[in-house]
Amino acid sequence: MERLGRFDFRSAIVVVASVLIFSLLIGRPFFPVWFKLYALPLALLVFIGMFGLVALYNKISTGIALLGPKKSVNIKRSHIALLILIFTLPFLKLLFHLIQG
């Protein structure tokens, strides 16, 4: 029997986020009418969060945010967090409206 490899945080984030995104996008016809407006923004928020978490994890563990060639772009951790915040700002109004009911 093969031994299971080390738990990979990046793979787990991608699998969970893809399941959430897929269910939000494909399940839209089955959602209640009030939630259909929020399905796409929530899917985009999950995507942005997933990409940001993977980039932060790569930056912390390897020192390079986006894995690729040796001369890839070097981004600071604070810049990654700021980019996540900038991309999520347009969706925050919808998210707060959904939370308030």
C-alpha positions as CSV (number, residue, x, y, z in Angstrom):
1,M,0.0,0.0,0.0
2,E,1.3,3.4,-0.9
3,R,1.8,5.9,1.9
4,L,-0.1,9.0,1.8
5,G,2.0,12.1,1.0
6,R,2.3,15.1,3.1
7,F,-0.9,17.2,3.4
8,D,-0.7,20.0,0.9
9,F,-2.5,23.1,2.0
10,R,-2.6,24.6,-1.5
11,S,-4.3,21.5,-3.0
12,A,-6.9,21.5,-0.2
13,I,-7.7,25.2,-0.7
14,V,-8.1,24.7,-4.5
15,V,-10.3,21.6,-4.1
16,V,-12.6,23.3,-1.5
17,A,-12.8,26.6,-3.4
18,S,-13.5,24.8,-6.7
19,V,-16.4,22.8,-5.1
20,L,-17.8,26.1,-3.7
21,I,-17.4,28.0,-6.9
22,F,-18.9,25.1,-9.0
23,S,-21.9,24.8,-6.7
24,L,-22.5,28.5,-6.7
25,L,-22.3,28.8,-10.5
26,I,-24.1,25.6,-11.5
27,G,-26.7,25.7,-8.7
28,R,-28.0,29.1,-9.5
29,P,-31.3,27.9,-11.1
30,F,-32.1,25.9,-7.9
31,F,-31.4,28.7,-5.4
32,P,-34.2,30.8,-3.9
33,V,-34.9,34.0,-5.9
34,W,-33.4,36.3,-3.2
35,F,-30.1,34.4,-3.3
36,K,-29.6,34.2,-7.1
37,L,-28.3,37.8,-7.1
38,Y,-25.6,36.9,-4.7
39,A,-24.4,33.6,-6.2
40,L,-22.0,35.1,-8.8
41,P,-20.4,37.7,-6.4
42,L,-19.9,35.0,-3.7
43,A,-18.3,32.7,-6.3
44,L,-15.9,35.5,-7.3
45,L,-15.1,36.3,-3.6
46,V,-14.3,32.6,-3.1
47,F,-12.1,32.6,-6.2
48,I,-10.2,35.7,-5.1
49,G,-9.8,34.4,-1.6
50,M,-8.5,31.0,-2.9
51,F,-6.0,32.7,-5.2
52,G,-4.9,35.0,-2.4
53,L,-4.5,32.3,0.1
54,V,-2.4,30.2,-2.3
55,A,-0.3,33.2,-3.2
56,L,0.3,34.0,0.5
57,Y,1.1,30.4,1.3
58,N,3.6,30.2,-1.6
59,K,5.2,33.5,-0.5
60,I,5.6,32.3,3.1
61,S,6.8,28.8,2.3
62,T,9.0,29.3,-0.8
63,G,9.6,33.1,-0.8
64,I,7.9,33.4,-4.3
65,A,4.2,34.3,-4.5
66,L,3.5,33.0,-8.0
67,L,5.5,29.9,-8.8
68,G,7.1,29.8,-12.2
69,P,10.4,30.7,-13.8
70,K,13.3,31.7,-11.5
71,K,13.0,35.4,-12.6
72,S,9.3,35.6,-11.6
73,V,7.8,38.7,-10.1
74,N,8.7,39.3,-6.5
75,I,5.7,40.5,-4.5
76,K,5.7,41.4,-0.8
77,R,3.2,39.7,1.5
78,S,1.6,43.1,2.3
79,H,1.1,43.8,-1.4
80,I,-0.7,40.4,-1.8
81,A,-3.0,41.2,1.1
82,L,-3.6,44.7,-0.4
83,L,-4.5,43.2,-3.8
84,I,-6.9,40.8,-2.1
85,L,-8.6,43.8,-0.4
86,I,-8.8,45.8,-3.6
87,F,-10.4,43.0,-5.5
88,T,-12.9,42.2,-2.8
89,L,-14.1,45.8,-2.3
90,P,-16.6,45.9,-5.1
91,F,-18.3,42.8,-3.7
92,L,-18.4,43.8,0.0
93,K,-21.5,45.9,-0.4
94,L,-23.4,42.8,-1.7
95,L,-21.9,40.6,1.0
96,F,-23.0,43.0,3.8
97,H,-26.4,43.2,2.3
98,L,-26.6,39.4,2.2
99,I,-25.5,39.1,5.9
100,Q,-28.0,41.8,7.1
101,G,-30.8,39.8,5.4
